[in-house]
């Protein structure tokens, strides 16, 4: 009996010791938290939870708080591995905690690990479908991970059928082993299996898409027949990953500019390492022992167009904005132009669905063949990158303004089956757009020539040095081959003089590269006029003597020049300057507009050195004293203090906040910024905008449905893909152009929500809105936009045609049948940047 009772005493002693250690560790953790020693507190909590798992529920909230604080500290010290180790330990203790999952995702996302972040956001949403922070994070990352074109393409029955038939032809003619490069959801691999291929391999680099393909292939009972590889095709080795060379490669790794997803590089590698030898020319017997590629070839076409929408996003169209002179010493370009001379690999084109571009477009030339490429010819693929740039000339058939060269292609899958991405076809594809920039004159007339240089470089089709040549030069363009036959030497010199682009025009100009949305903002005349009038109103109210001191750069108006005017006002009163802070995103000239309205110290939060330099040049051109414009972020070590006042005894007269993203969503944390801003205004000061009204209407739009989710198994030819890819559908579509969205309005616009930045008591995060149906149909979506009120007299509508903002839309899970006269209730919720709308009968 004795040994047994000893062990009981021993166990009792152990238990008492454990309880004592747990109690002491909890006390120590509490003291550490009071001293803000989060690392030691975290270590104590880990010990407690490992020794006493029964305390998990009671200490959960304090443990989470400690983890997040310690993680912030580790992040600031760049101890990234320690940070992730802490989260992994926490998730071992709380594997089903959505808050920890979401926080881990946020850290991963900030560090650029979007694929991994998505996994944690997705898990957090699954654990708690009502967890708003995780939902918003998941929607933002889902847009990037599973790009929206996956839905559009999978819904394109014609494209799917064309690929299926071409793959069937190849398999039936003897190609029994298949490699699908960039498989996405696995649809082409499943086509190959269905056609009778005995061996099918598929590779996918994206972790999210690879896992998705796994689920899709299993759901279609093909997991035994299709081997999925989480690899780039360039890393596939024989026999390590696949046993031997295959007879068919299928791929759709093409973008709007054909080569942008690396198809040339991956096919060179495939021909050299993964494919059987190609069939020798003029040989007709069974092709099974030879290799081939689908698509077999492509032909690229291009034409020059006039298009106001492209122009306003890539060229600043005025010399003066709301009284501010834009100096000739600054030249603005969009990133596509910058890519021409840049060492970096920048995509040299943007993409647009021309059939839906606001304001339409006018072809200035006939479509012209730019080049062809044979994907079954290794030598041709290898020579592409080495080929010297070649010149093209397109005769102008319709006079107008030269805004862009637009490019599309015909993908020849095999001898019988082709897909075209032409703007005149009903296609799921966008076209590649090469905006024309840096010319002294953009007008062309019938008979002129549009000249350009074409090359394939860094995996991209580049079209550069676009210019026009007047027909009055009397040159001969009969030879349209690689080189243009120009006339005699004098004509050649004339032609070259006519080709001068900006870099030749003004060697001293300050080059400033802006995003296309920033250029569209500069071109938004109403926006700047509105801000000028609203700022003037506030400054005048705060400094009534200002009226006689308004800065008049040209020296008109008061009949004296600026210097005299300033000297006079300083002698008169030398009033204290008023402080204006602009914390809007990106490039903004609002601080300079403010600086012209009197004795103002304007602070800009522009960060890029190139942008600061451009604003300084514009300030000088407007004869500003040096101290009028300052760059606020250059004063700051820590961005979180961005809204604090410049001096302790000065408060801001105006704070300009960015409330709406160009995508059509509300900026994240804008209400928090407004709350801080209200504390930093002096009496009579204002936040711009003062309030925002959200408007929306009910519409029927088939195209919004097709762009948001795969519509059952019919478009995917009977394969079960929809439930898997649709996990990544997001309820809000962004970057829409409401003016050209194919839709039928079923109600009038209604006010959905008010966001008040000056008076938070007028805000509510949810609201019910009654809406009358004025046309029978199916409600599929609710597009929404904003009226931005700087004050009661000055407002901007984000759906105006001159607006640099796009619109967004909530897409309903299930379309709702309605009749004229029905009344629906919309339950509108706003959380951070997310607007959620539920429709009730």
Residue pairs with C-beta under 8 A, 6 or more apart in sequence:
18 51
18 52
21 47
21 51
22 48
22 51
22 52
22 55
25 44
25 45
25 47
25 48
25 51
26 44
26 48
26 59
28 40
28 41
28 44
29 41
29 44
29 45
29 48
29 62
29 66
30 41
32 38
32 40
32 41
32 44
33 41
33 62
33 66
36 69
38 66
38 69
38 70
38 73
39 70
39 73
41 66
41 70
42 66
42 67
42 70
42 86
45 59
45 62
45 63
45 66
46 89
46 93
48 55
48 59
49 55
49 56
49 59
49 63
49 93
50 93
56 93
56 94
60 94
60 97
63 90
63 93
64 97
64 99
64 100
67 86
67 87
67 90
67 100
67 103
68 103
70 86
71 83
71 86
71 87
71 103
71 107
74 80
74 82
74 83
74 86
75 83
75 107
75 110
80 111
83 107
84 104
84 107
87 100
87 103
87 104
87 107
90 97
90 100
91 97
91 100
91 101
91 104
94 100
96 127
97 127
98 123
98 124
98 125
98 127
98 128
98 131
98 134
99 124
99 131
101 120
101 121
101 123
101 124
101 127
101 134
102 120
102 121
102 124
102 131
102 133
102 134
102 137
104 120
105 117
105 118
105 119
105 120
105 121
105 124
105 134
105 137
105 141
106 117
106 137
108 114
108 116
108 117
108 120
109 117
109 137
109 141
114 141
114 144
114 145
115 145
115 206
115 207
115 208
116 207
117 137
117 141
118 138
118 141
118 142
118 145
118 208
119 207
119 208
121 134
121 137
121 138
121 141
122 138
122 727
124 131
124 134
124 137
124 138
125 131
125 134
125 135
125 138
128 134
129 135
132 831
132 832
132 834
133 832
135 834
136 831
136 832
136 833
136 834
139 730
139 731
139 732
139 834
142 728
142 729
142 730
143 730
143 734
145 206
145 208
145 209
145 728
146 208
146 209
146 212
146 725
146 728
148 707
148 708
148 733
149 428
150 184
150 185
150 725
151 706
151 707
151 708
151 709
151 710
151 725
151 729
152 428
152 706
152 707
153 159
153 428
154 160
154 185
154 187
154 710
154 715
154 716
154 721
154 722
154 725
155 428
155 706
155 710
155 711
155 715
156 427
156 428
156 715
157 714
157 715
157 717
159 419
159 428
160 187
160 715
160 716
160 717
161 717
162 413
162 417
162 418
162 419
163 188
163 191
163 250
163 252
163 294
163 413
163 417
164 191
164 194
164 195
164 717
165 416
165 417
166 294
166 295
166 413
166 414
166 416
166 417
167 178
167 188
167 191
167 192
167 195
167 248
167 250
167 294
168 191
168 195
169 414
169 416
169 417
170 195
170 248
170 292
170 294
170 414
171 178
171 192
171 195
171 196
171 197
171 248
172 195
172 196
173 286
173 287
173 288
174 247
174 286
174 287
174 288
174 289
175 197
175 247
175 248
175 287
175 288
175 292
176 196
176 197
176 198
176 199
176 247
176 288
177 197
177 198
177 199
177 200
177 201
177 244
177 245
177 246
177 247
177 248
178 189
178 192
178 197
178 199
178 200
178 201
178 246
178 247
178 248
178 249
178 250
179 201
179 202
179 203
179 233
179 236
179 242
179 246
179 248
179 249
179 250
179 270
179 274
179 275
180 186
180 188
180 189
180 192
180 200
180 201
180 202
180 203
180 249
180 250
180 251
181 203
181 233
181 249
181 250
181 251
181 253
181 266
181 270
182 203
182 204
182 205
182 233
182 251
182 252
182 253
182 261
182 266
183 189
183 202
183 203
183 204
183 209
183 213
183 228
184 204
184 209
184 213
184 252
185 209
185 212
185 213
185 216
185 721
185 724
185 725
186 202
186 213
186 216
186 217
186 226
186 228
187 216
187 716
187 719
187 721
188 202
188 250
188 251
188 252
189 200
189 201
189 202
189 213
189 217
189 222
189 226
189 250
190 216
190 217
190 220
190 222
190 226
190 719
191 250
191 717
192 200
192 248
192 250
193 200
193 222
193 225
193 226
197 248
199 246
200 225
200 226
200 227
201 226
201 227
201 229
201 241
201 242
201 246
202 213
202 226
202 227
202 228
202 229
203 228
203 229
203 230
203 231
203 232
203 233
203 236
204 210
204 213
204 228
204 229
204 230
205 230
205 231
205 232
207 230
208 728
210 228
210 230
212 724
212 725
212 728
213 228
214 223
214 228
215 724
216 719
216 720
216 721
216 724
216 725
217 223
217 226
217 228
219 720
219 723
219 724
220 719
220 720
227 242
229 236
229 241
229 242
231 241
233 266
233 269
233 270
233 274
234 265
234 266
234 269
236 242
236 273
236 274
237 273
238 244
238 245
238 273
238 274
242 274
245 274
245 275
245 276
245 291
246 274
246 275
246 276
246 291
247 275
247 276
247 287
247 288
247 289
247 290
247 291
247 292
248 291
248 292
248 293
248 294
249 267
249 270
249 274
249 275
249 291
249 292
249 293
249 294
250 293
250 294
251 263
251 266
251 267
251 293
251 294
251 295
252 295
253 261
253 262
253 263
253 266
254 260
254 261
254 263
254 295
254 298
254 409
254 411
255 261
255 351
255 432
256 349
256 351
256 407
256 408
256 421
256 429
256 430
256 431
256 432
257 347
257 348
257 349
257 351
257 407
257 432
257 460
257 461
258 298
258 300
258 373
258 409
258 432
258 461
259 456
259 459
259 460
259 461
260 347
260 459
260 460
260 461
261 459
262 459
263 375
264 373
264 381
264 384
264 385
264 456
264 459
265 459
267 293
267 375
267 381
268 378
268 381
268 382
270 293
271 278
271 291
271 378
271 381
272 378
275 291
275 292
275 293
276 289
276 290
276 291
277 290
277 291
278 290
278 291
278 292
278 376
278 377
278 378
279 287
279 290
279 292
292 376
293 375
293 376
294 413
294 414
295 375
295 411
295 412
295 413
296 374
296 375
296 376
296 412
296 413
296 414
296 415
297 372
297 373
297 374
297 375
297 376
297 412
298 372
298 373
298 375
298 409
298 410
298 411
298 412
299 369
299 371
299 372
299 409
299 410
299 412
300 369
300 370
300 371
300 372
300 373
300 407
300 408
300 409
300 461
301 367
301 368
301 369
301 370
301 407
301 408
301 409
301 410
301 422
302 367
302 368
302 370
302 392
302 394
302 405
302 406
302 407
302 408
302 463
303 363
303 364
303 365
303 366
303 367
303 368
303 394
303 405
303 406
304 363
304 364
304 365
304 394
304 396
304 402
304 404
304 405
304 406
304 444
304 450
304 466
305 354
305 361
305 362
305 363
305 364
305 403
305 404
305 405
305 406
306 361
306 362
306 364
306 400
306 401
306 402
306 403
307 354
307 357
307 359
307 360
307 361
307 362
307 403
307 404
308 359
308 403
309 352
309 357
309 358
309 359
309 361
310 352
310 357
310 361
310 403
310 404
310 433
310 435
311 317
311 401
311 403
311 435
312 519
312 520
312 523
313 334
313 350
313 435
313 516
313 517
313 519
313 520
314 333
314 334
314 336
314 337
314 403
314 404
314 435
314 436
314 437
314 516
314 519
315 332
315 435
315 437
315 519
316 326
316 332
316 519
316 522
316 523
317 523
318 326
318 523
318 525
319 325
319 326
320 326
321 522
321 525
321 528
321 589
321 593
322 525
322 528
322 529
322 531
322 532
322 593
323 532
323 553
323 593
323 596
324 589
324 592
324 593
324 596
324 618
324 622
325 553
325 618
325 621
325 622
326 618
326 621
327 617
327 618
327 620
327 621
328 506
328 509
329 506
329 508
329 509
329 510
329 617
329 621
330 509
330 510
330 512
330 614
330 617
330 618
331 438
331 502
331 506
331 509
331 510
331 511
331 512
332 512
332 513
332 514
332 519
332 522
332 614
333 437
333 438
333 511
333 512
333 513
333 514
334 435
334 437
334 513
334 514
334 515
334 516
334 519
335 346
335 347
335 513
335 515
335 516
336 346
336 347
336 348
336 349
336 350
336 434
336 435
336 437
337 435
337 437
337 438
337 513
338 346
338 513
339 346
339 347
339 348
339 462
340 348
340 462
340 464
340 465
341 503
345 458
345 459
345 460
347 460
348 434
348 460
348 461
348 462
348 463
348 464
349 407
349 432
349 433
349 434
349 460
349 461
349 463
350 432
350 433
350 435
350 516
351 430
351 431
351 432
351 433
352 406
352 430
352 431
352 433
353 423
353 429
353 430
353 431
354 361
354 406
354 423
354 431
355 423
355 424
356 737
356 740
356 741
356 742
357 737
357 740
358 737
358 739
358 740
358 801
359 801
361 406
361 423
362 398
362 400
363 397
363 398
364 396
364 397
364 398
364 399
364 400
364 402
364 444
364 450
365 394
365 395
365 396
365 397
365 398
365 450
366 394
366 395
366 397
367 422
368 392
368 394
370 392
370 407
370 454
370 461
370 463
371 454
371 461
373 380
373 381
373 384
374 380
374 381
375 381
384 456
385 456
385 457
387 455
387 456
388 455
389 453
389 454
389 455
389 462
389 464
390 453
390 454
390 455
390 482
390 483
391 451
391 452
391 453
391 454
391 482
391 483
391 484
392 451
392 452
392 453
392 454
392 480
393 449
393 450
393 451
393 452
393 469
393 477
393 480
393 484
394 449
394 450
394 452
395 447
395 448
395 449
395 477
396 444
396 445
396 446
396 447
396 448
396 449
396 450
396 468
397 446
398 446
399 443
399 444
399 445
399 446
400 443
400 444
401 442
401 443
401 444
402 436
402 439
402 442
402 443
402 444
402 450
402 466
402 468
403 435
403 436
403 442
404 433
404 434
404 435
404 436
405 433
405 434
405 436
405 450
405 452
405 463
405 466
406 423
406 431
406 432
406 433
406 434
407 431
407 432
407 433
407 434
407 461
407 463
408 420
408 421
408 422
408 423
408 429
408 431
408 432
409 420
409 421
410 418
410 419
410 420
410 421
410 422
411 418
411 419
411 420
411 421
412 418
413 419
419 427
420 427
421 427
421 429
421 430
421 431
422 431
423 431
432 461
434 463
434 464
434 466
436 442
436 466
437 502
438 501
438 502
438 503
439 467
439 468
439 501
439 502
440 500
440 505
441 468
442 468
444 450
444 468
445 470
445 471
446 471
447 471
448 468
448 469
448 470
448 471
449 468
449 469
449 471
449 475
449 477
450 466
450 467
450 468
451 465
451 466
451 467
451 468
451 469
451 484
451 499
452 463
452 464
452 465
452 466
452 467
453 463
453 464
453 465
454 461
454 462
454 463
455 462
455 464
456 462
465 499
465 501
467 498
467 499
467 501
468 498
469 475
469 495
469 498
469 499
470 498
473 491
473 494
473 495
473 498
474 487
474 491
475 486
475 487
475 491
475 495
476 485
476 486
476 487
477 484
477 485
478 485
479 485
486 492
486 495
502 509
510 613
510 614
510 617
511 610
512 587
512 610
512 611
512 613
512 614
513 610
514 522
514 586
514 587
514 611
515 586
517 586
517 662
517 804
518 586
518 587
520 804
521 527
521 586
521 587
521 588
521 804
522 587
522 589
523 802
523 804
524 802
524 803
524 804
525 802
526 796
526 800
526 802
527 796
527 802
527 803
527 804
528 589
528 590
528 593
530 790
530 794
530 795
530 796
531 590
531 593
531 656
531 688
531 790
531 794
532 593
532 597
533 793
533 794
534 688
534 790
534 791
534 793
534 794
535 580
535 590
535 593
535 594
535 597
535 654
535 688
536 597
537 791
537 793
537 794
538 653
538 654
538 684
538 685
538 686
538 791
539 546
539 578
539 594
539 597
539 598
539 600
539 653
539 654
540 546
540 547
541 684
542 578
542 653
542 682
542 684
542 685
543 575
543 578
543 598
543 599
545 572
545 573
545 575
546 575
546 597
546 598
546 599
548 558
548 569
548 572
549 565
549 569
549 575
549 598
549 599
550 557
550 596
550 597
550 598
551 562
551 565
551 566
551 595
551 596
551 597
551 598
551 624
552 558
552 562
552 565
553 562
553 596
553 622
553 623
555 561
555 562
555 565
558 565
560 568
562 623
566 625
569 575
569 599
575 599
576 599
577 599
577 600
577 601
578 598
578 599
578 600
578 601
578 653
578 654
579 600
579 601
579 603
579 645
579 646
579 650
579 651
579 652
579 653
580 591
580 594
580 600
580 601
580 602
580 603
580 652
580 653
580 654
580 655
580 656
581 603
581 605
581 632
581 643
581 652
581 654
581 655
581 656
582 588
582 590
582 591
582 594
582 602
582 603
582 604
582 605
582 656
583 605
583 632
583 642
583 643
583 655
583 656
583 657
583 658
583 673
584 590
584 605
584 656
584 657
584 658
585 658
585 661
585 667
586 606
587 606
587 611
587 614
588 604
588 606
588 656
589 615
589 618
590 656
591 602
591 603
591 604
591 615
591 629
592 602
592 615
592 618
592 619
592 622
592 624
592 629
594 600
594 602
594 654
595 602
595 619
595 622
595 624
595 628
595 629
596 622
600 628
601 627
601 628
601 630
601 646
602 628
602 629
602 630
603 629
603 630
603 631
603 632
603 646
604 612
604 615
604 629
604 630
604 631
604 632
605 631
605 632
605 633
605 642
606 612
606 615
606 631
606 633
607 633
612 631
612 634
615 629
616 629
619 628
619 629
630 646
632 642
632 646
633 639
633 642
635 646
636 642
643 655
643 673
643 676
643 677
643 680
644 680
645 651
645 652
645 680
651 680
651 681
651 682
651 685
652 677
652 680
652 681
652 682
652 685
653 681
653 682
653 684
653 685
653 686
654 685
654 686
654 687
654 688
655 677
655 680
655 681
655 685
655 686
655 687
655 688
656 687
656 688
657 667
657 670
657 673
657 674
657 677
657 687
657 688
657 689
657 757
658 667
658 670
659 666
659 667
659 670
659 689
659 692
659 755
659 757
659 786
659 788
660 666
660 667
660 692
660 786
660 788
660 798
660 805
661 667
661 833
662 735
662 804
662 805
662 806
663 734
663 735
663 806
663 808
664 734
664 735
664 736
664 784
664 785
664 798
664 805
664 806
664 807
664 808
665 732
665 734
665 808
665 833
665 834
665 835
666 755
666 830
666 832
666 833
666 834
666 835
667 833
668 832
668 833
669 832
670 755
670 757
670 833
671 755
671 757
671 760
671 763
674 687
674 757
674 758
674 760
675 760
677 687
677 757
678 687
678 757
678 758
678 760
681 687
686 758
686 791
687 757
687 758
688 790
689 757
689 788
689 789
689 790
690 756
690 757
690 758
690 789
690 790
690 791
691 754
691 755
691 756
691 757
691 758
691 759
691 762
691 789
692 754
692 755
692 757
692 786
692 787
692 788
692 789
693 751
693 753
693 754
693 786
693 787
693 789
694 751
694 752
694 753
694 754
694 755
694 784
694 785
694 786
694 828
694 835
695 749
695 750
695 751
695 752
695 784
695 785
695 786
695 787
696 749
696 750
696 752
696 782
696 783
696 784
696 785
696 810
696 826
696 837
697 745
697 746
697 747
697 748
697 749
697 750
697 771
697 782
697 783
698 745
698 746
698 747
698 771
698 773
698 779
698 781
698 782
698 818
698 824
698 839
699 741
699 743
699 744
699 745
699 746
699 779
699 780
699 781
699 782
699 783
699 809
700 743
700 744
700 746
700 777
700 778
700 779
700 780
700 815
701 741
701 742
701 743
701 744
701 780
701 781
701 809
702 742
702 780
703 741
703 742
703 743
704 733
704 741
704 743
704 780
704 781
704 809
704 811
705 711
705 780
705 781
705 811
705 815
707 733
708 729
708 730
708 733
708 811
709 722
709 725
709 726
709 729
709 811
710 716
710 721
710 722
710 725
710 726
711 722
712 722
713 719
713 720
713 721
713 722
716 722
729 811
731 810
731 811
731 813
731 836
732 808
732 809
732 810
732 811
732 834
732 835
733 781
733 808
733 809
733 811
734 806
734 808
735 806
735 808
736 783
736 806
736 807
736 808
736 809
737 806
737 807
738 783
738 785
738 799
738 807
739 799
739 801
741 783
741 809
743 781
743 783
744 775
744 777
745 774
745 775
746 773
746 774
746 775
746 776
746 777
746 779
746 818
747 771
747 772
747 773
747 774
747 775
747 824
748 772
748 774
750 769
750 771
750 826
751 769
752 767
752 769
752 784
752 826
752 828
752 835
752 837
753 767
753 828
753 830
753 835
754 762
754 763
755 763
755 830
756 762
756 763
765 829
765 830
765 831
766 827
766 828
766 829
766 830
767 827
767 828
768 825
768 826
768 827
768 828
769 825
769 826
769 828
770 823
770 824
770 825
770 826
771 823
771 824
771 825
771 826
772 821
772 822
772 823
773 818
773 819
773 820
773 821
773 822
773 823
773 824
774 820
775 820
776 818
776 819
776 820
777 817
777 818
778 815
778 816
778 817
778 818
779 812
779 815
779 816
779 818
779 824
779 839
780 811
780 812
780 815
781 809
781 810
781 811
781 812
782 809
782 810
782 812
782 826
782 837
782 839
783 807
783 808
783 809
784 807
784 808
784 809
784 810
784 835
784 837
785 797
785 798
785 799
785 805
785 807
785 808
786 797
786 798
786 805
787 795
787 796
787 797
787 798
788 795
788 796
788 797
788 798
789 795
790 796
796 803
797 803
798 805
798 807
799 805
799 807
808 835
810 835
810 836
810 837
812 839
816 824
816 839
818 824
822 841
824 839
824 840
824 841
825 839
825 840
825 841
826 837
826 838
826 839
826 840
827 837
827 838
827 839
827 840
828 835
828 836
828 837
829 835
829 836
829 837
829 838
830 836
